Amino acid sequence: MKRKYIIRKTVFFLIMPMLVMDYSMLGQTIKPDSAQIILKAAVTDAQSSNRNVFLIFHATWCKWCKRLEAALNDPEIKTLIDKNYVVVMLDVQERGDKIQTHENPGGQKLLSDFGGNNAGLPFVVFLNRKGKMIANSNVMPKKQNIGYPGSKEEIATFTKLLKKTAPHLIGKQGDVIQKYFELHAPK
């Protein structure tokens, strides 16, 4: 009987500090990874998988960013996108508390470096396997950002951008993506 008591007491004193530590960590904020670390990992993945990088700058408050994310995750086009790109999202231009909890440190500088400082969100950049920019979404008249491709002109331009930057997009696969955006265009 005494042995069971000692074992229970020992287990209690070993486990209790871990439980207290876990609860004390609930109040701490976990910082997002830096934009450079995320981008470096994406380029490494792109090199090893013979794909390019599809870099999306977005924010939690941006409804068009959420629409683009939903489109890229739709089963109809996700397979085509994943076959051609390592998709990476960097959080920028957050507000209030979300700056600390969501924004990727260094993301705003990368956005500026890739030509999106005054472009609005979402802003898209395509990089090759070496991390060099192939194109960005400033391809509308007057070098304006496509953002979420919602108009016929934006959808056609976005599709051309994908065909230009996707290493394995063949035949009518680009048309599948274009039709998706046409069906889901804002009304």
Secondary structure, 3 states (H helix, E strand, C coil): CHHHHHHHHHHHHHHHHHHHHHHHHCCCCCCCCCHHHHHHHHHHHHHHHCCEEEEEEECCCCHHHHHHHHHHHCHHHHHHHHHHEEEEEEECCCCCCHHHHCCCCCHHHHHHHCCCCCCCCCEEEEECCCCCEEEECCCEHHHECCCCCCCHHHHHHHHHHHHHHCCCCCCCHHHHHHHHHHHCCCC
